[in-house]
Amino acid sequence: MGWLIDPYEQTIFVYLPNQQPQVFEETDQILAVPAFATELQLILGMVFGWLLG
């Protein structure tokens, strides 16, 4: 699993094995996380708040 974070467009692309990338663009979307971290809920707006704040 990998994330590609675009700070200019405030978009996160999530890459999972053998799947098409998922695109997260809305500030209230809950991001996909690895299987070992399923209890972790990261919201796109929170991530950009930390990165750009």
ChimeraX attribute file (.defattr): number of C-alpha atoms within 10 A of each C-alpha:
attribute: neighborCount
match mode: 1-to-1
recipient: residues
	/A:1	10
	/A:2	14
	/A:3	16
	/A:4	12
	/A:5	15
	/A:6	11
	/A:7	11
	/A:8	6
	/A:9	8
	/A:10	16
	/A:11	18
	/A:12	22
	/A:13	17
	/A:14	19
	/A:15	16
	/A:16	15
	/A:17	8
	/A:18	6
	/A:19	8
	/A:20	9
	/A:21	15
	/A:22	14
	/A:23	14
	/A:24	19
	/A:25	14
	/A:26	13
	/A:27	15
	/A:28	12
	/A:29	14
	/A:30	15
	/A:31	18
	/A:32	21
	/A:33	17
	/A:34	11
	/A:35	9
	/A:36	7
	/A:37	9
	/A:38	9
	/A:39	9
	/A:40	13
	/A:41	12
	/A:42	14
	/A:43	17
	/A:44	19
	/A:45	17
	/A:46	15
	/A:47	16
	/A:48	17
	/A:49	11
	/A:50	8
	/A:51	9
	/A:52	9
	/A:53	7
